[in-house]
């Protein structure tokens, strides 16, 4: 069995919207920093960033 899609990380500016779980959580101080962190992590991991439109981005490996 092989996992095809995995959440690699969660990037947020709103701490109260995230419960700890299986993926690492990165807290940004503002939206600009959040986008920068998401882009850097996507490049490093070859993942794809998805904006959940609630102050939370997830980084997924497809």
C-alpha positions in Angstrom: 0.0 0.0 0.0 1.3 3.4 -0.9 -0.1 6.8 0.0 -0.7 9.0 -3.0 -1.8 12.2 -1.3 -0.4 13.4 2.0 -0.7 16.7 3.9 2.9 17.7 4.5 2.3 20.9 6.5 -0.2 23.5 7.6 0.6 27.2 7.5 -1.6 29.7 9.3 -1.9 33.1 10.8 -4.7 32.1 13.1 -3.6 29.8 15.9 -7.2 29.0 17.1 -8.1 27.4 13.8 -5.5 24.6 14.0 -5.6 21.5 16.2 -2.3 19.6 16.5 -2.2 16.5 14.5 -0.1 14.5 12.0 1.3 17.4 10.0 3.7 20.1 11.2 2.1 23.5 11.8 3.9 26.7 10.8 2.6 29.9 12.4 3.1 33.2 10.5 2.8 36.7 11.9 0.9 38.0 8.8 -0.5 37.0 5.4 2.7 38.0 3.6 4.9 35.8 5.8 2.4 33.0 5.4 2.6 33.1 1.7 6.4 33.2 1.8 6.6 30.2 4.1 4.1 28.3 1.9 6.1 29.0 -1.3 9.4 28.0 0.2 8.1 24.8 1.7 6.4 23.9 -1.6 9.7 24.4 -3.5 11.6 22.3 -0.9 9.2 19.4 -0.7 7.9 19.6 -4.3 4.4 19.9 -2.8 1.4 22.0 -3.8 -0.1 24.8 -1.7 -3.9 24.9 -1.2 -5.6 28.0 0.3 -8.5 26.9 2.4 -9.7 30.6 2.4 -10.1 30.7 6.2 -6.6 31.9 7.1 -5.1 28.4 6.6 -2.9 27.0 3.8 -2.1 23.3 3.5 0.9 21.9 1.7 0.0 18.6 -0.1 2.1 16.0 -1.9 0.1 14.7 -4.9 
